Amino acid sequence: MIQLCVNYFLLTIMKTTYERGVHAEKSALRLLEKKGFTQIAMRYKTPHGEIDLLMQDGATLVAVEVKYRKYEADVFESISTKQQQRIQNALLYYLSEHDMSESGANSSLLRFDVVLISADMKITHIENAW
């Protein structure tokens, strides 16, 4: 409980959207690592867009979009179809640039997850979000 209060306090005093986003991504990363995911990359940038977190869940390669919003209701409506397409293209770019056999992930097992974080630090992990 204390950790959630500290996280909420930090998010409320951070001045920039960038700072809040980085903190939210780190919170999401900790949650996913507790669930057994392995981090491959954070803020992976491509010509097509950025993947907030690139994780491995068993043999599955997972692109994770992290969304922070002040109000929980706003979080659920924050990922557009256009943004989904950019993330998909970024993941395809990653696959074209990396040999997945080294990590143990199977390039045919792909998933798109979303981690939603509200200002009160309610964290929701949605597997197979699209």
C-alpha positions as CSV (number, residue, x, y, z in Angstrom):
1,M,0.0,0.0,0.0
2,I,2.8,2.4,0.9
3,Q,4.4,1.8,-2.6
4,L,1.1,2.7,-4.3
5,C,0.9,5.9,-2.3
6,V,4.5,6.9,-3.2
7,N,3.8,6.1,-6.9
8,Y,0.6,8.2,-6.8
9,F,2.5,11.1,-5.1
10,L,5.3,10.9,-7.7
11,L,2.9,10.9,-10.6
12,T,1.0,13.9,-9.3
13,I,4.1,16.1,-8.7
14,M,5.8,15.2,-12.1
15,K,5.4,18.2,-14.3
16,T,5.7,16.7,-17.8
17,T,3.8,14.1,-19.7
18,Y,7.1,12.5,-20.6
19,E,8.0,12.1,-16.9
20,R,4.6,10.6,-16.1
21,G,4.9,8.3,-19.1
22,V,8.4,7.0,-18.1
23,H,7.2,6.4,-14.6
24,A,4.1,4.6,-15.8
25,E,6.2,2.4,-18.1
26,K,8.5,1.5,-15.2
27,S,5.5,0.6,-13.1
28,A,4.1,-1.6,-15.9
29,L,7.5,-3.2,-16.3
30,R,7.6,-4.2,-12.7
31,L,4.1,-5.6,-12.8
32,L,4.9,-7.7,-15.9
33,E,8.2,-9.0,-14.5
34,K,6.3,-10.1,-11.3
35,K,4.0,-12.0,-13.7
36,G,7.1,-13.8,-15.1
37,F,7.6,-11.8,-18.3
38,T,11.1,-11.0,-19.5
39,Q,12.1,-7.6,-20.8
40,I,13.5,-7.4,-24.3
41,A,13.3,-3.6,-24.8
42,M,11.9,-0.5,-23.4
43,R,10.8,2.4,-25.6
44,Y,11.9,0.6,-28.8
45,K,11.8,3.1,-31.6
46,T,11.4,2.3,-35.3
47,P,10.6,4.3,-38.4
48,H,7.0,3.2,-37.9
49,G,6.6,4.2,-34.3
50,E,7.5,3.1,-30.8
51,I,6.8,0.1,-28.7
52,D,6.6,1.1,-25.0
53,L,7.6,-2.3,-23.7
54,L,8.8,-5.3,-25.7
55,M,8.4,-8.4,-23.5
56,Q,8.7,-12.2,-23.7
57,D,6.0,-14.3,-22.1
58,G,7.2,-17.9,-22.4
59,A,7.7,-18.3,-26.2
60,T,5.4,-15.4,-27.0
61,L,6.8,-12.0,-28.1
62,V,4.6,-9.3,-26.6
63,A,4.3,-5.7,-27.6
64,V,2.9,-3.7,-24.6
65,E,1.3,-0.3,-24.9
66,V,1.3,1.5,-21.6
67,K,-1.3,4.2,-21.0
68,Y,-1.5,6.6,-18.1
69,R,-4.5,8.8,-17.6
70,K,-5.7,10.9,-14.7
71,Y,-9.1,9.2,-14.7
72,E,-9.6,5.5,-15.1
73,A,-12.5,5.9,-17.5
74,D,-10.3,7.8,-19.9
75,V,-7.7,5.1,-20.0
76,F,-9.9,2.5,-21.7
77,E,-10.6,4.8,-24.7
78,S,-7.0,6.0,-25.2
79,I,-5.7,3.6,-28.0
80,S,-6.9,4.4,-31.5
81,T,-7.0,2.0,-34.4
82,K,-4.3,4.1,-36.1
83,Q,-2.1,3.8,-33.0
84,Q,-2.7,0.0,-33.0
85,Q,-1.5,-0.2,-36.6
86,R,1.7,1.8,-35.8
87,I,2.5,-0.6,-33.0
88,Q,1.9,-3.6,-35.2
89,N,4.2,-2.1,-37.9
90,A,6.8,-1.4,-35.3
91,L,6.7,-5.0,-34.1
92,L,7.0,-6.3,-37.7
93,Y,10.0,-4.0,-38.1
94,Y,11.6,-5.4,-34.9
95,L,11.1,-9.0,-36.2
96,S,12.8,-8.1,-39.5
97,E,15.8,-6.7,-37.6
98,H,16.3,-9.4,-34.9
99,D,16.9,-13.2,-34.8
100,M,14.2,-14.5,-32.4
101,S,15.8,-17.9,-32.1
102,E,18.4,-16.5,-29.7
103,S,15.8,-15.4,-27.2
104,G,13.7,-18.5,-27.3
105,A,10.7,-16.6,-28.5
106,N,8.8,-17.8,-31.5
107,S,8.2,-15.1,-34.1
108,S,4.9,-16.8,-35.0
109,L,3.6,-16.3,-31.5
110,L,2.9,-12.6,-31.2
111,R,0.6,-10.7,-28.8
112,F,-0.4,-7.1,-28.2
113,D,-1.1,-6.3,-24.6
114,V,-2.0,-3.0,-22.9
115,V,-1.3,-1.9,-19.4
116,L,-3.6,0.8,-18.2
117,I,-2.6,3.0,-15.3
118,S,-4.8,5.7,-13.7
119,A,-3.7,8.5,-11.4
120,D,-4.8,6.5,-8.3
121,M,-2.4,3.8,-9.5
122,K,-5.0,1.3,-10.4
123,I,-3.1,-0.9,-12.9
124,T,-5.0,-3.1,-15.4
125,H,-3.1,-5.6,-17.6
126,I,-5.1,-6.6,-20.7
127,E,-3.7,-9.6,-22.6
128,N,-4.5,-9.9,-26.3
129,A,-5.9,-6.3,-26.3
130,W,-6.3,-6.4,-30.1
